[in-house]
Amino acid sequence: IALHDRSREEQVLLGSWFRRDADMLARLDCRQLFERCDAILGSITAETLMILRTFDVYPLAAGGGVFNPRQQRVVAVELTTNPDLDGQVARVVRLGFMWAGSIHRPEQVVVFKQEAKK
């Protein structure tokens, strides 16, 4: 699971770093290198999930929607003025995993919280 986390985090970091640099985006050689690294990290992440499945370890599919405290842990809150978003998952920070039918690690999520009215 740690190998999956590290490869996924590196893929996200590389993508955000590359997209911030307009000079790199404009250079074909940099873009090709980024795409190759992104594909390799994506492959490692996918292969790690396949290996975990052989040990009866599966990613949780909780994802978005209403925060589920049985399968998710809040690691940050994002304020919103939209009352319909209050208590909804804004994004998944780290996948959760099931092992042998039980939650091994809950998903780590950012949850929307409605700003208090002034």
ABEGO torsion letter per residue (X at the ends): XAAAAAAAAAAAAAAAAAAABAAAAABAAAAAAAAAAAAAAAAAAAAAAAAAAAAGBBBBAAEBEBBBAAABBBABBBBBABAAABGBBABBABBBBBBGGBBABBBBBBBBBBBBBX
